[in-house]
Amino acid sequence: MNQRECVEALSEHANIEPVISITVWNELEKEKEEFFSSYLKNMQKDRKEED
């Protein structure tokens, strides 16, 4: 899931306000740069394979 998909799912299924999810996601990106860099690369790779 990308950020938008995650925010939408949390809003729909857990009634978490999007502003909260976005804030947490952004802070995690700052604290865990290496993880998110790898995560985003893998997501891009997976999407290319789907096309």
Phi and psi in degrees as GROMACS dihedral restraints (atoms count N, CA, C in turn):
[ dihedral_restraints ]
;  ai    aj    ak    al  type     phi  dphi    fc
    3     4     5     6     1   -89.8    20    10
    4     5     6     7     1  -178.5    20    10
    6     7     8     9     1   -60.2    20    10
    7     8     9    10     1   -46.9    20    10
    9    10    11    12     1   -59.7    20    10
   10    11    12    13     1   -45.5    20    10
   12    13    14    15     1   -63.6    20    10
   13    14    15    16     1   -40.7    20    10
   15    16    17    18     1   -65.7    20    10
   16    17    18    19     1   -44.5    20    10
   18    19    20    21     1   -61.9    20    10
   19    20    21    22     1   -43.7    20    10
   21    22    23    24     1   -63.7    20    10
   22    23    24    25     1   -43.2    20    10
   24    25    26    27     1   -65.0    20    10
   25    26    27    28     1   -43.5    20    10
   27    28    29    30     1   -65.3    20    10
   28    29    30    31     1   -36.6    20    10
   30    31    32    33     1   -66.1    20    10
   31    32    33    34     1   -45.9    20    10
   33    34    35    36     1   -72.2    20    10
   34    35    36    37     1   -44.8    20    10
   36    37    38    39     1   -95.7    20    10
   37    38    39    40     1   -22.4    20    10
   39    40    41    42     1  -123.6    20    10
   40    41    42    43     1     4.1    20    10
   42    43    44    45     1    54.1    20    10
   43    44    45    46     1    38.1    20    10
   45    46    47    48     1   -95.3    20    10
   46    47    48    49     1   127.1    20    10
   48    49    50    51     1   -59.8    20    10
   49    50    51    52     1   135.1    20    10
   51    52    53    54     1   -53.5    20    10
   52    53    54    55     1   -38.2    20    10
   54    55    56    57     1   -60.3    20    10
   55    56    57    58     1   -34.3    20    10
   57    58    59    60     1   -69.7    20    10
   58    59    60    61     1   -47.4    20    10
   60    61    62    63     1   -61.8    20    10
   61    62    63    64     1   -42.4    20    10
   63    64    65    66     1   -64.9    20    10
   64    65    66    67     1   -42.5    20    10
   66    67    68    69     1   -61.4    20    10
   67    68    69    70     1   -47.2    20    10
   69    70    71    72     1   -63.1    20    10
   70    71    72    73     1   -45.0    20    10
   72    73    74    75     1   -58.4    20    10
   73    74    75    76     1   -47.6    20    10
   75    76    77    78     1   -62.3    20    10
   76    77    78    79     1   -40.0    20    10
   78    79    80    81     1   -67.5    20    10
   79    80    81    82     1   -39.7    20    10
   81    82    83    84     1   -63.5    20    10
   82    83    84    85     1   -39.2    20    10
   84    85    86    87     1   -59.6    20    10
   85    86    87    88     1   -38.9    20    10
   87    88    89    90     1   -67.3    20    10
   88    89    90    91     1   -42.9    20    10
   90    91    92    93     1   -80.0    20    10
   91    92    93    94     1   -28.0    20    10
   93    94    95    96     1  -124.0    20    10
   94    95    96    97     1    55.7    20    10
   96    97    98    99     1   -56.8    20    10
   97    98    99   100     1   -43.3    20    10
   99   100   101   102     1   -62.6    20    10
  100   101   102   103     1   -44.1    20    10
  102   103   104   105     1   -60.7    20    10
  103   104   105   106     1   -50.5    20    10
  105   106   107   108     1   -67.4    20    10
  106   107   108   109     1   -33.5    20    10
  108   109   110   111     1   -62.1    20    10
  109   110   111   112     1   -47.1    20    10
  111   112   113   114     1   -65.2    20    10
  112   113   114   115     1   -42.5    20    10
  114   115   116   117     1   -59.2    20    10
  115   116   117   118     1   -47.4    20    10
  117   118   119   120     1   -66.9    20    10
  118   119   120   121     1   -38.5    20    10
  120   121   122   123     1   -62.0    20    10
  121   122   123   124     1   -43.6    20    10
  123   124   125   126     1   -65.9    20    10
  124   125   126   127     1   -37.9    20    10
  126   127   128   129     1   -63.8    20    10
  127   128   129   130     1   -42.9    20    10
  129   130   131   132     1   -63.9    20    10
  130   131   132   133     1   -42.1    20    10
  132   133   134   135     1   -62.4    20    10
  133   134   135   136     1   -45.3    20    10
  135   136   137   138     1   -63.2    20    10
  136   137   138   139     1   -39.8    20    10
  138   139   140   141     1   -68.5    20    10
  139   140   141   142     1   -35.5    20    10
  141   142   143   144     1   -66.0    20    10
  142   143   144   145     1   -38.2    20    10
  144   145   146   147     1   -68.3    20    10
  145   146   147   148     1   -30.1    20    10
  147   148   149   150     1   -71.7    20    10
  148   149   150   151     1   -27.8    20    10
